[in-house]
C-alpha cells in the first residue's frame, strides 16, 4: 500500500502559510509523518501527541522538531507563544472545544489556526468506518469549529490517493492500520462498498479532507 495523503496535506499547509519564520505547533503528530516534511520548511516546529510510544518513534526518526507528549486539550506552552497552530487530522480525536480554546490561548495576535480533518463521505473514510466509525466525532468537531467564534478565512476540500496492489494488500493494510485481526464479515462489507473496484490491480481509493484557515 502507498498513501499520498501526508504529502498532500503538507502541500496544502504550505499553500496557506509560509512557515519559514513562523513558530509552529502541530497537534496530533503521531509518529511524525507530517512533521518530517514540515520540518524542512521551518526551524521552529513543535509537535505533540498523547501517545508516548508514537512520540518516541518520532524523536528517533525525525530531526529538527521539538516532539513532546501532550494533549491539545491542555497545552503546556505559554500564552501567545505560537504564530500558527495546526491540527493534522486530530481535532476529532479530542474534546474539540477545549482544544480550540487552548489553540486560541497559545496563538499570538494575528496568528492562524489550520485544521485538516477527514470528511465522512470520502472513499477511504467510508472504507475505514467499517472497522472503526468516527463519523459522530468528525461531525462534532466541525460543529465546534462553527461555534468557536473563530473566523474562517479560507477553506477547501481536497483529495489524495491511497493505492493498494490488490484486494489482499487492501485487506492486510486496513486491518493492520487498526491493529485488528482479519474479519470476513467486515471484508465482505468493504468488498460490497467498493463493488467491481475490489478486483482491480491496483485498487486506487480517494482520501477526502478539508483544510480550514481560522483566525481570532
Order of alpha helices (4+ residues) and beta strands (2+ residues): beta-alpha-beta-alpha-beta-alpha-beta-beta-alpha-beta-alpha-alpha-beta-alpha-alpha-beta
